[in-house]
Amino acid sequence: MRLIVYYVGLMVIGDLAAYIIGLGIERMWGQQISLFCFLALYFFFLWLAWVIAVRLTEPAAAAGGQLRPAEKA
């Protein structure tokens, strides 16, 4: 459950960043370039949010490379 909460929170932050960057690009170079940049940033932030959320919720035993006795088999 914590993974989903982190992912959604990070996605909201990423979406806002993509929107603000896209808005700035639109004012400088126009709508078409802004659309391509926004879409690229949107999908990049989808991926990045998932990677960060997984790392934040990674179990401590798996991070250290050691398994608990019940998980060896």
Sequence and secondary structure as in RCSB ss.txt:
>XXXX:A:sequence
MRLIVYYVGLMVIGDLAAYIIGLGIERMWGQQISLFCFLALYFFFLWLAWVIAVRLTEPAAAAGGQLRPAEKA
>XXXX:A:secstr
 HHHHHHHHHHHHHHHHHHHHHHHHHHHH HHHHHHHHHHHHHHHHHHHHHHHHHHT  HHHHHT   GGG  
